[in-house]
Amino acid sequence: MTGRDERPGEAGAVGRVPEAGIPKPPEVSGVDLARVALRAAKEQARARGAAAQQRKQARRGGGLRSGARSDGRDPQKLGSAINRLITERGWETPAAVGGVMGRWPQIVGDDLAKHCVPLRYDDDPAARVLTVSCDSTAWATQLRLLAPQLVARLNADLGQGTVRMIKVVGPGGPERRYGPLRAPGSRGPGDTYG
């Protein structure tokens, strides 16, 4: 016993069985945990620095002044401003995957890139699925066969566990045509087979 009164069903109870219907939060590990810790440390350091700066200027009398050294109010290059925004918002993984979509031909090769295009990336920690559309069923089959090697190549480029699965979408069927000789409610030629 820890010396506390612990009742079954409370948050601190030992050997507690999770209640049904309550989803467990996703576990953060590896690179994601390191990113979260680094972001928290940077925010704490920034807060300590800002508080020290305010105390220093309050002693001198007066408000916030510009000086010879750079501070957060100085103009910045666009690239560094965007990188700071990405880091502050936690958009590292989506931005990296967006870069992969821009470099798709270099990653998969020119032949495959001509016929297969990345559509979207689901960055949910449980899924992390890259959806790719192909222009024919033959290329969709080829990409399904190459998917494990492609996932390994993407994870080597982006960081382990960034992409867990590639979902391949083949070409859609022909567009539905509605004409004067169609019966109302008809699904076309498929409605007579079954």
Backbone torsions as a table, in degrees:
resi	resn	phi	psi	omega
1	MET	NA	149.8	-179.4
2	THR	-94.9	-2.2	-179.0
3	GLY	94.5	-7.5	178.1
4	ARG	-96.1	155.2	171.8
5	ASP	-79.9	115.7	179.2
6	GLU	-118.6	127.6	179.4
7	ARG	-111.5	147.3	177.1
8	PRO	-59.7	137.4	177.9
9	GLY	97.5	-10.6	176.7
10	GLU	-86.7	165.0	-174.2
11	ALA	-64.2	-31.9	-176.1
12	GLY	-94.2	5.2	-175.7
13	ALA	-67.9	137.9	179.1
14	VAL	-82.0	137.4	178.2
15	GLY	72.7	23.9	-179.0
16	ARG	-70.3	135.6	176.9
17	VAL	-94.7	126.3	180.0
18	PRO	-62.2	141.2	-179.5
19	GLU	-73.4	147.5	179.8
20	ALA	-70.8	143.8	176.8
21	GLY	93.1	-14.0	178.2
22	ILE	-97.7	113.3	-178.5
23	PRO	-71.3	141.7	176.1
24	LYS	-79.2	140.5	176.7
25	PRO	-66.5	147.4	-179.5
26	PRO	-64.0	139.5	179.8
27	GLU	-80.7	134.0	179.6
28	VAL	-99.4	131.6	-179.5
29	SER	-150.4	165.7	173.1
30	GLY	65.6	-128.6	-175.1
31	VAL	-64.4	-38.8	-179.9
32	ASP	-63.2	-41.2	178.7
33	LEU	-64.2	-40.0	178.6
34	ALA	-65.5	-40.4	179.0
35	ARG	-63.9	-42.0	179.6
36	VAL	-63.9	-43.9	-179.8
37	ALA	-65.1	-42.1	178.7
38	LEU	-63.9	-43.0	179.4
39	ARG	-62.4	-42.2	179.6
40	ALA	-65.7	-40.9	179.2
41	ALA	-65.1	-39.8	178.4
42	LYS	-64.7	-41.2	179.7
43	GLU	-64.8	-40.9	178.6
44	GLN	-64.7	-42.8	179.3
45	ALA	-64.9	-40.9	178.8
46	ARG	-63.3	-41.1	179.6
47	ALA	-65.8	-42.4	178.2
48	ARG	-63.1	-42.4	179.3
49	GLY	-64.4	-41.7	180.0
50	ALA	-66.6	-40.1	179.3
51	ALA	-65.7	-41.5	178.6
52	ALA	-64.5	-40.0	178.9
53	GLN	-63.6	-41.3	179.6
54	GLN	-66.7	-41.6	177.8
55	ARG	-62.6	-42.5	-179.0
56	LYS	-62.1	-44.1	-178.9
57	GLN	-73.3	-30.0	177.6
58	ALA	-66.8	-36.1	177.3
59	ARG	-65.8	-38.8	-179.5
60	ARG	-72.6	-21.6	-177.0
61	GLY	87.8	136.3	179.5
62	GLY	103.5	175.0	-177.6
63	GLY	-91.8	-158.4	-178.9
64	LEU	-70.8	127.1	-177.4
65	ARG	-119.2	156.6	174.6
66	SER	-89.7	143.8	-179.1
67	GLY	-133.3	-167.3	-178.2
68	ALA	-73.8	-26.0	-178.8
69	ARG	-92.1	156.3	-178.5
70	SER	-76.5	147.9	173.5
71	ASP	-138.5	-172.0	-174.1
72	GLY	-67.7	-12.8	-177.5
73	ARG	-91.0	-11.1	-177.4
74	ASP	-71.9	151.6	176.4
75	PRO	-61.5	145.1	-178.9
76	GLN	-125.8	159.3	173.6
77	LYS	-70.0	151.1	-176.7
78	LEU	-61.0	-42.5	-178.8
79	GLY	-61.6	-43.6	-179.9
80	SER	-70.2	-33.8	177.0
81	ALA	-66.1	-40.9	178.7
82	ILE	-67.7	-42.4	178.0
83	ASN	-61.1	-40.9	178.2
84	ARG	-64.3	-41.6	178.8
85	LEU	-63.4	-43.1	178.9
86	ILE	-61.6	-42.6	-179.3
87	THR	-68.3	-44.3	-178.9
88	GLU	-63.9	-36.7	-177.2
89	ARG	-87.4	-10.1	-179.5
90	GLY	76.2	34.5	-177.5
91	TRP	-99.6	24.0	-175.4
92	GLU	-61.4	-48.8	-177.6
93	THR	-66.2	-49.6	178.0
94	PRO	-60.5	-35.2	178.9
95	ALA	-68.5	-39.2	178.5
96	ALA	-65.2	-41.3	178.4
97	VAL	-66.9	-36.2	175.6
98	GLY	-62.1	-36.8	175.6
99	GLY	-65.1	-35.8	177.3
100	VAL	-65.2	-39.4	179.4
101	MET	-64.9	-31.2	176.4
102	GLY	-74.8	-28.9	-179.9
103	ARG	-102.8	22.9	-175.6
104	TRP	-51.9	-47.3	-179.9
105	PRO	-61.2	-35.3	178.8
106	GLN	-71.2	-29.3	-177.0
107	ILE	-80.8	-46.0	-174.1
108	VAL	-99.7	-14.2	-176.9
109	GLY	101.8	154.9	-175.0
110	ASP	-66.8	-40.2	-178.4
111	ASP	-61.7	-48.4	-178.2
112	LEU	-69.3	-35.9	-178.8
113	ALA	-67.5	-27.7	178.5
114	LYS	-67.8	-27.6	-173.3
115	HIS	-112.4	-13.4	-177.4
116	CYS	-130.0	131.1	-176.0
117	VAL	-127.6	132.0	176.0
118	PRO	-71.2	133.9	-178.4
119	LEU	-98.0	-53.5	-175.6
120	ARG	-155.8	165.0	178.6
121	TYR	-129.8	125.1	176.9
122	ASP	-95.2	107.9	-174.6
123	ASP	-91.1	15.4	174.2
124	ASP	-59.7	128.5	-176.2
125	PRO	-55.8	-26.9	179.1
126	ALA	-78.6	-26.0	-174.8
127	ALA	-104.1	-68.7	-176.1
128	ARG	50.8	61.7	-175.3
129	VAL	-109.7	131.9	173.0
130	LEU	-100.6	120.6	-179.7
131	THR	-97.4	128.0	-177.1
132	VAL	-123.6	134.5	178.9
133	SER	-104.9	136.2	178.9
134	CYS	-115.8	152.6	-176.3
135	ASP	-88.6	-6.2	174.9
136	SER	-149.4	160.2	-179.9
137	THR	-67.8	-30.0	178.6
138	ALA	-64.2	-43.7	178.9
139	TRP	-71.1	-32.3	176.0
140	ALA	-64.3	-41.8	177.0
141	THR	-64.3	-42.7	178.7
142	GLN	-60.6	-42.8	-179.4
143	LEU	-68.7	-35.6	176.9
144	ARG	-63.1	-36.2	178.0
145	LEU	-71.1	-32.1	-178.9
146	LEU	-89.6	-3.7	-173.9
147	ALA	-55.6	-46.3	-179.4
148	PRO	-60.8	-40.9	178.9
149	GLN	-68.7	-36.1	179.9
150	LEU	-68.5	-39.7	176.4
151	VAL	-62.0	-42.7	178.6
152	ALA	-63.2	-41.3	179.7
153	ARG	-66.2	-42.0	178.8
154	LEU	-65.0	-41.6	179.5
155	ASN	-68.7	-32.1	175.5
156	ALA	-67.0	-33.7	-178.9
157	ASP	-80.6	-39.4	-172.8
158	LEU	-98.9	-23.6	-173.1
159	GLY	123.0	142.6	-174.4
160	GLN	-60.5	132.3	176.5
161	GLY	85.4	4.5	-179.9
162	THR	-68.3	-42.9	176.9
163	VAL	-119.6	121.5	179.4
164	ARG	-98.7	-27.9	-175.1
165	MET	-152.2	148.8	173.8
166	ILE	-111.9	122.9	177.8
167	LYS	-98.6	120.6	-176.7
168	VAL	-100.8	127.6	179.0
169	VAL	-113.7	123.6	179.3
170	GLY	-81.4	-176.7	179.9
171	PRO	-69.0	149.7	176.9
172	GLY	-77.8	165.9	178.0
173	GLY	-73.4	175.0	179.0
174	PRO	-65.4	154.3	-179.0
175	GLU	-68.1	139.7	179.5
176	ARG	-67.9	135.6	177.1
177	ARG	-113.6	136.6	176.6
178	TYR	-115.1	124.8	-178.2
179	GLY	-133.0	-179.2	-176.3
180	PRO	-71.2	-18.6	-176.5
181	LEU	-98.2	14.2	178.6
182	ARG	-94.1	141.9	176.0
183	ALA	-79.1	142.4	178.9
184	PRO	-59.5	133.7	-179.9
185	GLY	83.2	1.0	-178.7
186	SER	-73.4	144.0	176.0
187	ARG	-102.0	13.9	-179.5
188	GLY	92.6	-157.8	-175.6
189	PRO	-66.8	-17.9	-178.5
190	GLY	-72.2	-17.2	-175.7
191	ASP	-79.4	-5.6	178.4
192	THR	-97.0	-4.4	-177.0
193	TYR	-106.3	60.8	173.7
194	GLY	148.1	NA	NA
